[in-house]
Amino acid sequence: MIRVDVNPEMMRWARERAMIIPAELVKRFPKLKEWEQGESHPTLKQLENYAKAVHAPICFLFLREPPVEQVPIPDFRTTNREYHERPSPDLLDTIYMCQQRQEWYRDYLRALGETAIPFVGSADMQAGVEITAADIRKALGFDIEERRKMPTWTDALRHFIEQADGLGILVMCNGVVLNNNRRKLNPEEFRGFALADDLAPLIFINGQDTKAAQMFTLAHELAHIWIGQSAISDSQAFSLPDHEVERWCNRVAAELLIPRNVLEGKYQSRNNLQEEIMRLARYFKVSTLVILRRVFDIKAITKQQFEIEYQAEYERLLKLPKGSGGDFYLTQAARVSKRFAKAIVISTLEGQTLHRDAFRLLGFTKLATFRELGHSLGVIP
């Protein structure tokens, strides 16, 4: 049996890069320790399986030394330095796939003769947070009174995503790499990113994060689109980033969701803080975390009180039971954005896109799944 002579250092690097516990890999590859120490070598088939298990291109394993991998867009994350120095394969694969989808959609729009979207890059950070937030709210049709009448703030979040998608922004919300439920995205590594483009702007939201955090992430990434700045972020409603762009986007996000002047007129300081936070969350149909941030912004609570209350509320939300996955095809559309899903299904049915390319970009392999997705979107009868 022919063995492949690979650098033991690369075998170790691939395992560490994937952030997989060695014991888990040893179950599948009993001789892993020997491979990493150079005492024996894998067969080509074993090497292919190993590369797949650690989510690394097999060609990497033949290099003399580990490559320097960097996030391919500006990195504005402020926490977890470990992830800055070595981004996970899950994050990299997610960004690369979103870039491929964006490129496909951009070409699709060009073929249709579409022109640039005017709001991308239209904002000026010197013009003021309130002005930019108002511009975004107007473009989206993000009416506070309409949102207030919705049953819950999770309904408001769903509507928020639909508004952004309807405006021409590809909004993708997914908690795993493509459709691989074994590769969950870690919100401690990133919460979202924006790929600014004047024809096909794209926002990705980490679906593993709480629904409460997702609303703020979407608002934050919209601010990035408005200034025409691609970036990966880990910002939360409580964070006060050192980076100027991130700090500005956080302020715009907070103002977009809850205008300061409206909150000041609604906040009742005589009430118990927790009860008041819940009341305002129901009124504005946003998460309690965003309410806490805005109450701090209007100086109704101290910084120390804000940090304590925010952490307690975040932990409470984490303990809440998560809903079921729901309809697979509706979930699939949300993972890639309804706008993108409809476009690629139509293009494929018209013969402009190969089925294999559509399957790769959508993240599945079966024709039946493709047809059911098209049916759920109203594209296929």
C-alpha contacts under 8 A as a table, 3 or more apart, distances in Angstrom:
res1	aa1	res2	aa2	distance
1	M	43	T	7.35
2	I	43	T	6.08
2	I	44	L	7.66
3	R	41	H	5.76
3	R	42	P	5.54
3	R	43	T	4.41
3	R	44	L	6.69
4	V	41	H	5.91
4	V	42	P	5.82
4	V	43	T	5.55
4	V	44	L	5.97
4	V	47	L	7.91
5	D	41	H	5.98
5	D	42	P	7.78
6	V	10	M	7.55
6	V	11	M	7.84
6	V	41	H	7.11
6	V	61	L	6.64
6	V	62	F	5.77
7	N	10	M	5.41
7	N	11	M	6.83
7	N	38	G	7.63
7	N	61	L	7.17
7	N	62	F	6.76
7	N	63	L	7.44
7	N	64	R	6.63
8	P	11	M	5.10
8	P	12	R	6.50
8	P	35	W	6.07
8	P	36	E	4.52
8	P	37	Q	5.98
8	P	38	G	5.40
9	E	12	R	5.20
9	E	13	W	6.07
9	E	36	E	6.60
9	E	65	E	7.41
10	M	13	W	4.82
10	M	14	A	6.03
10	M	60	F	7.60
10	M	61	L	5.41
10	M	62	F	7.51
10	M	63	L	7.19
10	M	64	R	7.59
10	M	65	E	6.73
10	M	66	P	6.36
11	M	14	A	5.33
11	M	15	R	6.50
11	M	35	W	7.20
11	M	36	E	5.72
11	M	61	L	6.59
12	R	15	R	5.25
12	R	16	E	6.23
12	R	36	E	5.78
13	W	16	E	5.19
13	W	17	R	5.89
13	W	66	P	6.78
14	A	17	R	5.06
14	A	18	A	6.27
14	A	51	A	7.82
14	A	54	V	6.31
14	A	56	A	6.68
14	A	61	L	7.59
15	R	18	A	5.29
15	R	19	M	6.52
15	R	20	I	6.30
15	R	22	P	7.53
15	R	54	V	6.02
16	E	19	M	5.04
16	E	20	I	6.72
17	R	54	V	7.84
17	R	86	R	7.25
17	R	88	S	6.48
17	R	89	P	7.12
18	A	54	V	5.34
18	A	55	H	6.74
18	A	88	S	6.36
18	A	89	P	6.16
19	M	88	S	7.46
20	I	24	E	7.14
20	I	25	L	7.42
20	I	54	V	7.62
21	I	24	E	5.59
21	I	25	L	7.03
22	P	25	L	5.27
22	P	26	V	6.17
23	A	26	V	5.08
23	A	27	K	6.60
24	E	27	K	5.59
24	E	28	R	7.35
25	L	28	R	5.37
25	L	29	F	5.93
25	L	30	P	7.98
25	L	32	L	7.64
26	V	29	F	4.69
26	V	30	P	4.82
26	V	31	K	7.16
26	V	32	L	6.03
26	V	33	K	7.91
27	K	30	P	5.96
29	F	32	L	5.44
29	F	50	Y	7.80
30	P	33	K	7.69
31	K	34	E	5.26
31	K	35	W	6.30
31	K	40	S	7.96
32	L	35	W	5.00
32	L	36	E	6.15
33	K	36	E	5.15
33	K	37	Q	6.22
34	E	37	Q	5.12
34	E	38	G	6.00
34	E	39	E	4.97
34	E	40	S	5.56
34	E	41	H	7.71
35	W	38	G	5.08
35	W	39	E	6.13
35	W	40	S	5.32
35	W	41	H	5.44
35	W	42	P	6.98
36	E	39	E	7.81
37	Q	40	S	7.89
38	G	41	H	6.93
42	P	45	K	7.89
42	P	46	Q	5.62
42	P	47	L	5.89
43	T	46	Q	5.10
43	T	47	L	6.13
44	L	47	L	5.00
44	L	48	E	6.16
45	K	48	E	5.09
45	K	49	N	6.26
46	Q	49	N	5.11
46	Q	50	Y	6.04
47	L	50	Y	4.95
47	L	51	A	6.10
47	L	58	I	7.51
48	E	51	A	5.19
48	E	52	K	6.30
48	E	58	I	6.43
49	N	52	K	5.10
49	N	53	A	6.14
50	Y	53	A	4.97
50	Y	54	V	6.28
51	A	54	V	5.34
51	A	55	H	5.93
51	A	56	A	5.12
51	A	57	P	6.28
51	A	58	I	5.35
51	A	61	L	7.84
52	K	55	H	5.00
52	K	56	A	6.38
52	K	57	P	7.69
52	K	58	I	7.90
53	A	56	A	7.91
55	H	89	P	6.41
56	A	60	F	6.97
56	A	89	P	7.43
57	P	60	F	5.60
57	P	61	L	7.60
58	I	61	L	5.52
58	I	62	F	7.46
59	C	62	F	5.53
59	C	63	L	7.18
60	F	63	L	5.48
60	F	66	P	7.64
60	F	67	P	7.85
63	L	66	P	6.85
69	E	86	R	7.13
69	E	87	P	7.42
70	Q	85	E	7.96
70	Q	86	R	7.48
70	Q	87	P	6.89
71	V	74	P	7.37
71	V	75	D	6.98
71	V	87	P	6.81
71	V	92	L	6.60
72	P	95	I	7.83
73	I	230	S	6.41
73	I	231	A	5.66
73	I	232	I	6.88
74	P	230	S	6.50
74	P	231	A	4.71
74	P	232	I	6.44
75	D	231	A	5.75
75	D	232	I	5.19
75	D	233	S	6.92
76	F	231	A	6.45
76	F	232	I	5.93
76	F	233	S	5.47
76	F	234	D	7.66
76	F	243	H	7.10
76	F	246	E	6.81
77	R	84	H	7.77
77	R	190	F	7.43
77	R	232	I	6.68
77	R	233	S	4.94
77	R	234	D	5.15
77	R	235	S	7.21
78	T	81	R	7.76
78	T	234	D	6.91
78	T	235	S	7.81
78	T	241	P	6.81
78	T	242	D	7.83
79	T	234	D	7.49
80	N	83	Y	5.81
80	N	84	H	7.11
80	N	188	E	7.44
80	N	189	E	7.01
81	R	84	H	4.98
81	R	85	E	6.45
82	E	85	E	5.45
82	E	86	R	6.27
82	E	87	P	8.00
83	Y	86	R	5.09
83	Y	87	P	4.94
83	Y	88	S	7.04
83	Y	189	E	6.11
84	H	87	P	5.98
87	P	91	L	6.59
87	P	92	L	6.82
88	S	91	L	5.37
88	S	92	L	6.40
89	P	92	L	5.06
89	P	93	D	5.83
90	D	93	D	5.30
90	D	94	T	6.12
90	D	177	V	6.17
90	D	183	R	6.87
90	D	184	K	7.75
90	D	185	L	6.49
91	L	94	T	5.13
91	L	95	I	6.27
91	L	185	L	7.15
92	L	95	I	5.25
92	L	96	Y	6.10
93	D	96	Y	5.13
93	D	97	M	6.08
93	D	177	V	7.20
94	T	97	M	5.26
94	T	98	C	6.20
94	T	177	V	6.00
94	T	178	L	7.41
95	I	98	C	5.11
95	I	99	Q	6.13
96	Y	99	Q	5.10
96	Y	100	Q	6.30
97	M	100	Q	5.03
97	M	101	R	6.22
97	M	361	L	7.22
98	C	101	R	5.00
98	C	102	Q	6.04
98	C	202	L	7.95
99	Q	102	Q	5.03
99	Q	103	E	6.11
99	Q	195	L	7.73
100	Q	103	E	5.08
100	Q	104	W	6.19
100	Q	361	L	7.59
101	R	104	W	5.10
101	R	105	Y	6.11
101	R	361	L	6.34
102	Q	105	Y	5.10
102	Q	106	R	5.98
102	Q	200	A	6.20
102	Q	201	P	7.58
102	Q	202	L	6.93
103	E	106	R	5.11
103	E	107	D	6.29
104	W	107	D	5.29
104	W	108	Y	6.16
105	Y	108	Y	4.84
105	Y	109	L	6.18
105	Y	200	A	6.59
105	Y	340	F	6.99
105	Y	343	A	7.74
106	R	109	L	5.23
106	R	110	R	6.23
106	R	199	L	6.20
106	R	200	A	5.42
107	D	110	R	5.04
107	D	111	A	6.20
108	Y	111	A	5.25
108	Y	112	L	6.54
109	L	112	L	5.01
109	L	113	G	6.34
109	L	114	E	5.37
109	L	199	L	7.57
110	R	113	G	4.96
110	R	114	E	5.60
110	R	115	T	7.59
111	A	114	E	7.65
114	E	199	L	7.85
115	T	199	L	6.81
116	A	198	D	5.12
116	A	199	L	4.79
117	I	120	V	6.14
117	I	168	G	7.86
117	I	198	D	5.34
117	I	199	L	5.65
118	P	121	G	7.87
118	P	122	S	6.91
118	P	198	D	7.34
119	F	122	S	4.99
119	F	123	A	7.66
119	F	226	W	6.00
120	V	123	A	7.92
120	V	196	A	7.15
120	V	197	D	6.92
120	V	198	D	5.44
120	V	201	P	7.61
120	V	225	I	5.55
120	V	226	W	4.92
120	V	227	I	6.60
120	V	228	G	5.41
121	G	198	D	7.71
121	G	225	I	6.49
121	G	226	W	4.89
121	G	227	I	4.13
121	G	228	G	3.78
121	G	229	Q	7.43
122	S	226	W	5.71
122	S	227	I	6.01
122	S	228	G	7.40
123	A	127	A	7.63
123	A	132	T	6.25
123	A	226	W	5.34
123	A	227	I	4.87
124	D	127	A	5.29
124	D	128	G	7.67
124	D	132	T	7.86
124	D	227	I	6.57
125	M	128	G	6.28
125	M	129	V	7.41
125	M	227	I	7.54
125	M	248	W	7.35
127	A	131	I	6.80
127	A	132	T	7.55
128	G	131	I	5.53
128	G	132	T	6.59
129	V	132	T	5.36
129	V	133	A	6.12
129	V	248	W	7.29
129	V	251	R	6.62
129	V	252	V	5.29
129	V	255	E	7.38
130	E	133	A	5.17
130	E	134	A	6.04
130	E	252	V	7.09
130	E	255	E	6.62
130	E	259	P	8.00
131	I	134	A	5.15
131	I	135	D	6.20
132	T	135	D	5.03
132	T	136	I	6.26
132	T	223	A	7.97
132	T	252	V	6.89
133	A	136	I	5.19
133	A	137	R	6.08
133	A	252	V	5.46
133	A	253	A	7.25
133	A	255	E	6.01
133	A	256	L	4.75
134	A	137	R	5.02
134	A	138	K	6.07
134	A	256	L	6.88
135	D	138	K	5.17
135	D	139	A	6.17
136	I	139	A	5.14
136	I	140	L	6.12
136	I	222	L	7.88
136	I	226	W	7.84
136	I	256	L	7.36
137	R	140	L	5.27
137	R	141	G	5.88
137	R	142	F	4.80
137	R	143	D	7.24
137	R	256	L	6.43
138	K	141	G	5.09
138	K	142	F	6.43
139	A	142	F	7.68
139	A	167	L	7.60
140	L	163	Q	5.66
140	L	164	A	6.32
140	L	167	L	6.66
141	G	163	Q	7.37
142	F	147	R	7.68
142	F	160	F	7.52
142	F	163	Q	7.71
143	D	146	E	5.33
143	D	147	R	6.23
144	I	147	R	5.03
144	I	148	R	6.01
144	I	284	F	6.83
145	E	148	R	5.01
145	E	149	K	6.66
146	E	149	K	5.49
146	E	150	M	7.09
147	R	150	M	5.44
147	R	156	A	6.03
147	R	284	F	6.98
147	R	285	K	6.32
148	R	282	R	7.52
148	R	283	Y	5.55
148	R	284	F	5.40
148	R	285	K	5.69
150	M	153	W	7.28
150	M	155	D	6.56
150	M	156	A	6.43
150	M	285	K	7.38
151	P	155	D	6.69
152	T	155	D	5.30
152	T	156	A	6.55
152	T	282	R	7.18
152	T	285	K	6.24
153	W	156	A	4.66
153	W	157	L	6.11
153	W	281	A	7.67
153	W	282	R	7.16
153	W	284	F	7.94
153	W	285	K	4.13
153	W	286	V	5.13
153	W	287	S	6.66
154	T	157	L	4.90
154	T	158	R	6.31
154	T	211	K	7.18
154	T	285	K	7.85
154	T	286	V	7.91
155	D	158	R	5.13
155	D	159	H	6.22
156	A	159	H	5.00
156	A	160	F	5.97
156	A	285	K	6.24
156	A	286	V	7.41
157	L	160	F	4.86
157	L	161	I	6.31
157	L	215	M	6.00
157	L	286	V	7.78
158	R	161	I	5.27
158	R	162	E	6.35
159	H	162	E	4.97
159	H	163	Q	6.11
160	F	163	Q	5.12
160	F	164	A	6.42
161	I	164	A	5.23
161	I	165	D	6.11
161	I	171	V	6.76
161	I	218	L	7.79
162	E	165	D	4.99
162	E	166	G	5.89
163	Q	166	G	5.04
163	Q	167	L	6.25
164	A	167	L	5.10
164	A	168	G	6.84
164	A	169	I	5.70
164	A	170	L	7.79
164	A	171	V	7.08
165	D	168	G	5.44
165	D	169	I	4.83
165	D	170	L	5.62
165	D	171	V	5.86
165	D	337	S	7.25
165	D	338	K	7.47
165	D	339	R	6.50
166	G	169	I	7.08
166	G	339	R	7.66
168	G	200	A	7.25
168	G	201	P	7.45
168	G	339	R	7.81
169	I	200	A	6.61
169	I	201	P	5.17
169	I	202	L	5.58
169	I	203	I	7.16
170	L	200	A	7.12
170	L	201	P	6.26
170	L	202	L	4.56
170	L	203	I	6.13
170	L	336	V	7.80
170	L	337	S	5.65
170	L	338	K	7.96
170	L	339	R	6.46
170	L	340	F	6.58
171	V	202	L	5.97
171	V	203	I	4.86
171	V	204	F	5.96
171	V	205	I	7.61
171	V	334	A	7.78
171	V	336	V	7.31
171	V	337	S	5.20
172	M	202	L	7.68
172	M	203	I	6.20
172	M	204	F	4.77
172	M	205	I	6.19
172	M	334	A	6.03
172	M	335	R	4.99
172	M	336	V	4.85
172	M	337	S	4.88
173	C	204	F	5.79
173	C	205	I	4.62
173	C	206	N	6.02
173	C	207	G	5.41
173	C	334	A	5.93
173	C	335	R	4.86
173	C	336	V	7.14
173	C	337	S	7.55
174	N	177	V	7.61
174	N	178	L	7.79
174	N	204	F	7.73
174	N	205	I	6.57
174	N	206	N	5.65
174	N	207	G	4.47
174	N	208	Q	7.36
174	N	334	A	7.51
174	N	335	R	4.84
174	N	336	V	7.88
175	G	184	K	5.82
175	G	185	L	5.41
175	G	206	N	5.41
175	G	207	G	3.85
175	G	208	Q	4.48
175	G	209	D	7.74
176	V	179	N	6.33
176	V	180	N	6.04
176	V	181	N	5.75
176	V	182	R	7.52
176	V	183	R	5.41
176	V	184	K	4.26
176	V	185	L	5.25
176	V	207	G	7.61
176	V	208	Q	7.70
177	V	180	N	5.62
177	V	181	N	7.47
177	V	183	R	5.68
177	V	184	K	6.59
177	V	185	L	6.92
178	L	335	R	7.98
178	L	362	L	7.56
178	L	363	G	5.25
179	N	363	G	5.95
179	N	364	F	7.24
180	N	183	R	5.61
180	N	184	K	7.79
181	N	184	K	6.20
184	K	208	Q	7.30
185	L	206	N	6.82
185	L	207	G	7.82
185	L	208	Q	6.31
186	N	189	E	5.45
186	N	190	F	6.80
186	N	206	N	7.90
186	N	208	Q	6.78
186	N	209	D	7.98
187	P	190	F	5.01
187	P	191	R	5.13
187	P	206	N	6.44
187	P	208	Q	6.26
187	P	209	D	5.52
187	P	234	D	7.76
188	E	191	R	7.33
188	E	234	D	7.51
189	E	234	D	7.14
190	F	193	F	7.97
190	F	206	N	7.29
190	F	232	I	7.13
190	F	233	S	5.96
190	F	234	D	4.74
191	R	205	I	6.26
191	R	206	N	5.12
191	R	209	D	6.96
191	R	214	Q	7.81
191	R	217	T	6.78
191	R	233	S	6.11
191	R	234	D	4.85
191	R	235	S	7.07
192	G	203	I	7.37
192	G	204	F	5.32
192	G	205	I	4.49
192	G	206	N	5.54
192	G	217	T	6.37
192	G	218	L	7.89
192	G	221	E	7.38
192	G	232	I	6.11
192	G	233	S	5.61
192	G	234	D	6.73
193	F	203	I	5.95
193	F	204	F	5.37
193	F	205	I	6.92
193	F	221	E	6.50
193	F	230	S	7.37
193	F	231	A	5.55
193	F	232	I	4.11
193	F	233	S	5.71
194	A	201	P	7.67
194	A	202	L	5.82
194	A	203	I	4.57
194	A	204	F	6.41
194	A	221	E	5.63
194	A	222	L	7.84
194	A	224	H	6.57
194	A	225	I	6.76
194	A	229	Q	7.59
194	A	230	S	5.05
194	A	231	A	5.44
194	A	232	I	6.50
195	L	201	P	5.91
195	L	202	L	5.05
195	L	203	I	6.35
195	L	225	I	7.53
195	L	229	Q	7.50
195	L	230	S	4.59
195	L	231	A	6.83
196	A	200	A	7.67
196	A	201	P	4.90
196	A	202	L	6.48
196	A	224	H	7.42
196	A	225	I	5.33
196	A	228	G	5.29
196	A	229	Q	5.74
196	A	230	S	4.92
197	D	200	A	5.30
197	D	201	P	4.59
197	D	202	L	7.59
197	D	225	I	7.89
197	D	228	G	7.12
198	D	201	P	6.40
198	D	228	G	7.99
201	P	225	I	6.94
203	I	218	L	7.47
203	I	221	E	6.48
203	I	222	L	7.66
205	I	214	Q	6.57
205	I	217	T	6.82
205	I	218	L	6.85
206	N	209	D	5.84
206	N	214	Q	7.36
207	G	210	T	7.54
207	G	211	K	7.94
207	G	214	Q	7.43
209	D	213	A	6.33
209	D	214	Q	6.51
210	T	213	A	5.22
210	T	214	Q	6.30
210	T	317	L	7.48
210	T	318	L	6.98
211	K	214	Q	4.98
211	K	215	M	6.62
212	A	215	M	5.78
212	A	216	F	7.23
212	A	286	V	7.59
212	A	287	S	4.99
212	A	288	T	7.51
212	A	289	L	6.84
212	A	290	V	7.93
213	A	216	F	5.40
213	A	217	T	6.21
213	A	236	Q	6.62
213	A	237	A	7.44
213	A	287	S	7.83
213	A	289	L	7.68
214	Q	217	T	4.92
214	Q	218	L	6.17
215	M	218	L	5.33
215	M	219	A	6.45
215	M	286	V	7.57
215	M	287	S	7.68
216	F	219	A	5.11
216	F	220	H	6.02
216	F	236	Q	6.87
216	F	237	A	6.38
216	F	253	A	6.50
216	F	254	A	7.50
216	F	290	V	7.12
217	T	220	H	4.97
217	T	221	E	6.09
217	T	235	S	7.23
217	T	236	Q	7.07
218	L	221	E	5.22
218	L	222	L	6.13
219	A	222	L	5.13
219	A	223	A	6.58
219	A	252	V	7.79
219	A	253	A	4.68
219	A	254	A	7.73
219	A	256	L	7.08
219	A	257	L	7.40
220	H	223	A	5.32
220	H	224	H	6.79
220	H	235	S	7.97
220	H	249	C	5.41
220	H	250	N	5.72
220	H	252	V	7.11
220	H	253	A	4.84
221	E	224	H	4.92
221	E	225	I	6.42
221	E	249	C	7.56
222	L	225	I	5.03
222	L	226	W	6.25
222	L	253	A	7.88
223	A	226	W	5.03
223	A	227	I	6.48
223	A	249	C	5.33
223	A	252	V	6.48
223	A	253	A	6.82
224	H	227	I	5.35
224	H	228	G	6.03
224	H	229	Q	5.16
224	H	230	S	6.58
224	H	231	A	7.44
224	H	249	C	6.62
225	I	228	G	4.81
225	I	229	Q	6.08
225	I	230	S	7.25
226	W	229	Q	7.78
233	S	246	E	7.91
235	S	239	S	6.08
235	S	241	P	7.62
235	S	246	E	7.59
235	S	250	N	7.38
236	Q	239	S	5.39
236	Q	250	N	7.98
237	A	250	N	7.20
237	A	254	A	7.49
237	A	289	L	6.54
237	A	290	V	5.73
237	A	293	R	5.95
238	F	289	L	7.64
238	F	290	V	7.99
238	F	293	R	5.86
238	F	307	E	7.44
238	F	310	Y	7.06
240	L	247	R	6.13
240	L	250	N	7.79
241	P	244	E	7.47
241	P	246	E	6.07
241	P	247	R	5.11
242	D	246	E	7.62
242	D	247	R	6.71
243	H	246	E	5.39
243	H	247	R	6.06
244	E	247	R	5.15
244	E	248	W	6.13
245	V	248	W	5.13
245	V	249	C	6.12
246	E	249	C	5.05
246	E	250	N	6.09
247	R	250	N	5.19
247	R	251	R	6.37
248	W	251	R	5.14
248	W	252	V	6.24
249	C	252	V	5.04
249	C	253	A	6.04
250	N	253	A	5.06
250	N	254	A	6.23
251	R	254	A	5.21
251	R	255	E	6.16
252	V	255	E	5.09
252	V	256	L	5.91
253	A	256	L	5.08
253	A	257	L	6.28
254	A	257	L	5.37
254	A	258	I	6.02
254	A	259	P	7.60
254	A	290	V	7.01
254	A	293	R	7.60
254	A	294	R	6.75
255	E	258	I	5.13
255	E	259	P	4.72
255	E	260	R	6.29
256	L	259	P	6.19
257	L	286	V	7.28
257	L	290	V	8.00
258	I	262	V	7.26
258	I	263	L	6.68
258	I	284	F	7.16
258	I	291	I	7.86
258	I	294	R	7.28
259	P	262	V	5.43
259	P	263	L	6.34
260	R	263	L	5.19
260	R	264	E	6.17
260	R	294	R	7.44
260	R	298	I	7.26
261	N	264	E	5.23
261	N	265	G	6.51
262	V	265	G	5.27
262	V	266	K	6.40
263	L	266	K	5.01
263	L	267	Y	5.79
263	L	294	R	7.85
263	L	295	V	8.00
264	E	267	Y	5.53
264	E	298	I	7.15
266	K	280	L	7.90
267	Y	276	E	7.64
267	Y	280	L	7.64
268	Q	271	N	5.94
268	Q	276	E	7.15
269	S	272	N	7.80
269	S	273	L	7.72
269	S	300	A	7.44
271	N	275	E	6.96
271	N	276	E	5.96
272	N	275	E	5.34
272	N	276	E	5.99
273	L	276	E	5.04
273	L	277	I	6.08
274	Q	277	I	5.14
274	Q	278	M	6.34
275	E	278	M	5.18
275	E	279	R	6.16
276	E	279	R	4.97
276	E	280	L	6.10
277	I	280	L	5.27
277	I	281	A	6.07
277	I	288	T	6.09
277	I	291	I	6.24
277	I	292	L	6.74
278	M	281	A	5.07
278	M	282	R	6.29
278	M	288	T	6.41
279	R	282	R	5.26
279	R	283	Y	6.26
280	L	283	Y	4.84
280	L	284	F	5.99
280	L	285	K	7.92
280	L	288	T	7.95
280	L	291	I	6.89
281	A	284	F	5.41
281	A	285	K	5.39
281	A	286	V	5.30
281	A	287	S	5.78
281	A	288	T	5.40
281	A	291	I	6.30
282	R	285	K	5.08
282	R	286	V	7.23
286	V	290	V	6.65
286	V	291	I	7.24
287	S	290	V	5.46
287	S	291	I	6.58
288	T	291	I	4.96
288	T	292	L	6.19
288	T	313	E	7.59
289	L	292	L	5.16
289	L	293	R	6.40
289	L	310	Y	6.45
289	L	313	E	7.04
289	L	314	Y	7.16
290	V	293	R	5.07
290	V	294	R	6.32
291	I	294	R	5.17
291	I	295	V	6.09
292	L	295	V	5.09
292	L	296	F	6.24
292	L	306	F	6.92
292	L	309	E	7.81
292	L	310	Y	6.75
293	R	296	F	5.18
293	R	297	D	6.24
293	R	306	F	7.48
294	R	297	D	4.71
294	R	298	I	6.35
295	V	298	I	5.40
295	V	299	K	6.52
295	V	300	A	5.57
295	V	301	I	6.67
296	F	299	K	4.95
296	F	300	A	5.73
296	F	301	I	5.28
296	F	302	T	6.72
296	F	303	K	7.03
296	F	306	F	6.34
297	D	300	A	7.58
299	K	302	T	6.72
301	I	305	Q	6.19
301	I	306	F	6.34
302	T	305	Q	5.13
302	T	306	F	6.04
303	K	306	F	4.99
303	K	307	E	6.22
304	Q	307	E	5.27
304	Q	308	I	6.35
305	Q	308	I	5.23
305	Q	309	E	6.05
306	F	309	E	5.24
306	F	310	Y	5.85
307	E	310	Y	5.19
307	E	311	Q	6.19
308	I	311	Q	5.45
308	I	312	A	6.31
309	E	312	A	5.17
309	E	313	E	6.10
310	Y	313	E	5.15
310	Y	314	Y	6.01
311	Q	314	Y	5.09
311	Q	315	E	6.20
312	A	315	E	5.29
312	A	316	R	6.27
313	E	316	R	4.97
313	E	317	L	6.25
314	Y	317	L	5.18
314	Y	318	L	6.30
315	E	318	L	5.10
315	E	319	K	6.56
316	R	319	K	5.38
316	R	320	L	6.82
317	L	320	L	5.32
325	G	328	F	7.30
325	G	331	T	7.34
326	G	330	L	7.62
326	G	331	T	6.93
327	D	330	L	5.41
327	D	331	T	6.14
328	F	331	T	5.03
328	F	332	Q	5.99
329	Y	332	Q	4.85
329	Y	333	A	6.19
329	Y	372	E	7.14
329	Y	373	L	5.32
329	Y	376	S	6.47
330	L	333	A	5.17
330	L	334	A	6.36
330	L	373	L	7.87
330	L	376	S	7.07
331	T	334	A	5.10
331	T	335	R	6.22
332	Q	335	R	5.03
332	Q	336	V	6.59
332	Q	373	L	7.75
333	A	336	V	5.46
333	A	337	S	5.35
333	A	338	K	4.93
333	A	341	A	5.99
333	A	373	L	7.62
334	A	337	S	4.80
334	A	338	K	6.09
336	V	340	F	6.39
336	V	341	A	6.38
336	V	362	L	6.95
337	S	340	F	5.36
337	S	341	A	6.16
338	K	341	A	5.01
338	K	342	K	6.01
338	K	377	L	7.69
339	R	342	K	5.46
339	R	343	A	6.27
340	F	343	A	5.12
340	F	344	I	6.18
341	A	344	I	5.41
341	A	345	V	6.13
341	A	362	L	7.59
342	K	345	V	5.26
342	K	346	I	6.11
342	K	374	G	7.19
342	K	377	L	6.68
342	K	379	V	6.94
343	A	346	I	5.29
343	A	347	S	6.06
344	I	347	S	4.99
344	I	348	T	5.99
344	I	353	T	7.47
344	I	358	A	6.47
345	V	348	T	5.19
345	V	349	L	6.17
345	V	358	A	7.54
345	V	370	F	7.74
345	V	374	G	6.23
345	V	379	V	7.47
346	I	349	L	5.15
346	I	350	E	6.16
346	I	379	V	7.00
347	S	350	E	5.14
347	S	351	G	6.32
347	S	352	Q	5.19
347	S	353	T	5.60
348	T	351	G	5.05
348	T	352	Q	5.67
348	T	353	T	4.54
348	T	354	L	6.09
348	T	355	H	6.25
348	T	358	A	6.97
349	L	352	Q	7.62
349	L	353	T	7.93
350	E	353	T	7.73
351	G	354	L	6.82
353	T	357	D	6.77
353	T	358	A	6.75
354	L	357	D	5.30
354	L	358	A	6.33
355	H	358	A	5.00
355	H	359	F	6.01
356	R	359	F	5.11
356	R	360	R	6.16
356	R	365	T	7.88
357	D	360	R	5.10
357	D	361	L	6.24
358	A	361	L	5.25
358	A	362	L	6.01
359	F	362	L	5.10
359	F	363	G	5.79
359	F	364	F	5.30
359	F	365	T	5.54
359	F	366	K	7.71
359	F	370	F	7.60
360	R	363	G	5.16
360	R	364	F	6.54
360	R	365	T	7.42
364	F	369	T	7.58
365	T	369	T	7.80
366	K	369	T	5.32
366	K	370	F	6.55
367	L	370	F	4.99
367	L	371	R	6.25
368	A	371	R	5.14
368	A	372	E	6.19
369	T	372	E	5.14
369	T	373	L	6.11
370	F	373	L	5.15
370	F	374	G	6.27
371	R	374	G	5.05
371	R	375	H	6.14
371	R	380	I	6.98
372	E	375	H	4.91
372	E	376	S	6.13
373	L	376	S	5.13
373	L	377	L	6.33
374	G	377	L	5.17
374	G	378	G	6.29
374	G	379	V	5.07
374	G	380	I	5.04
375	H	378	G	5.09
375	H	379	V	5.78
375	H	380	I	4.52
375	H	381	P	5.90
376	S	379	V	7.64
376	S	380	I	7.95
377	L	380	I	7.61
378	G	381	P	6.64
